[in-house]
Amino acid sequence: MSRHIHLSGICGTAMASLAGLLQLQGHRITGSDKAAYPPMSDLLADLGIAVREPYAEANLEPRPDLAVIGNALSRGNPEVERILDERIPFTSMAALLREEFLAGRESLVVAGTHGKTTTTSMLAWIYQVAAQADPALEPSFLIGGVAENFGSSFQLRPTRTFILEGDEYDTAFFDKGPKFLHYFPDALILTHVEFDHADIYADLDAVKTAFKRLVNLVPRRGRIVAFDGSTNVFECVQKAFCRVERYGFSDKADWQIRNLHYEEGLTCWEIWHRGALWSQMEMRLAGEHNALNATAAAALAAGQGLSTPAIQKAIASFKSVKRRLEVRAVVNGITIVDDFAHHPTAIRETLRALRSVYPGARLWAVLEPRSNTLRRKVLEEDLIESLRTADRVVMAAVYQQERIPEGERLHPAEVVRTLNSRGTPAELHENADTIVNAVIPELKPGDVLAILSNGGFDGIYDKLPARLRETR
């Protein structure tokens, strides 16, 4: 039965994907958000779903049959207040996804502090390629980003397999548990477990508890593919009731990466399975972290019965995910890269990957501290060490700093001072416009500039190349 479903917070990656899935089911979708920016604003526009901005009670006219409240909304939001006042039926993204799409299907979940969006995209593409030989393998999926092979962050098919990214962030203001606890995985990839989401987790132990609860949902007949290079991951899977297979570089890994190298635009490596060569792998994506992501996806797919040739073909033809090492422009010999990295570990791995692709380049890191963790000082030392991978660092002011308690705030000026004292030239500027004005005179042909933010960064991705073109 078709319903009118309104999504408050529709521009979140998972919410926009859910909107697309619900529309495919024949529902009438409306949505609202504080602000819209690519890639999800583009996705929604392509779907013909208008985004009402900003949040307002009038956005709920006509009254929907069901409201989906995003996890960024809390009490005091005008739409939340009207929904509660008028008892409009409401739910969360994760709960509705489970109810509408996962029941009766095989749920393959990719979770972890880092790498889950790319790994989920790789796993979905492996199944899509395998479906060329067996159409029953074509997957449904929901990904927290736009997978370039599909040109979308979601797909709905009448087949059994549903692949999805398992987010450890909380579900909604009325459900503070992680989203991934709604997904009941039949098989699980666990990439990394580190402290993140400092606004909802008190410490690393709280993060590990959430992942242990997820592991505890995998049935005995299921399987977990877990990164072998993390004691935190080991602790989280230690009491699993199902089979656990490790992947990584260790000699003890069930799926071991060997002979990783970069040549002629390709990342190449071998996967050894329990001591025997299983496959030669290659892909276009750079970075050790992406080899790990691909190996995890390959291991899960192989364990689910997919053929090795299909897995090899899929990884070799995998493109990327929007805003993951995405080259936005090359102007006057200067390469501008957009990356979603917003945790010190992800920042380090992104910069290391760029080093491998552009070994002789002067590497710039332009960072907007925007995530709820990065806006806090809790990982300040880790951030400093990650940024030292770059040759030059430019920091913006903390996004909406006033929302962070004074005693918890990251102070970019201190980060910049420490970087300079340790030999990495760094500077601080207020916003995207002042950054563009400052770096344009300093850029030289051959430079690579990585813009690091999990938000819109005031349009710097377009402003910087536009100004560079004016300087020809």
Secondary structure by P-SEA (a helix, b strand, c coil): cccbbbbcccccaaaaaaaaaaaaabbbbbbcccccccaaaaaaaaacbbbbcccccccccccccbbbbccccccccaaaaaaaaaccccccaaaaaaaccccccbbbbbbcccaaaaaaaaaaaaaaaaacccccccccccccccccccccccccccccbbbbbbbcccccccccccccccccccbbbbcccccccccccccaaaaaaaaaaaaaaccccbbbbcccccaaaaaaacccccbbbbbccccccccccccccccccbbbbbbbccccccbbbbcccccaaaaaaaaaaaaaaaaacccaaaaaaaaaaccccccccccccccccbbbbbbccccaaaaaaaaaaaaaaccccbbbbbbbccccccccccaaaaaaaaaccccbbbbccccccccccccccccaaaaaaaaaaacbbbbbbccaaaaaaaccccccccbbbbbbccccccccaaaaaaaaaaac
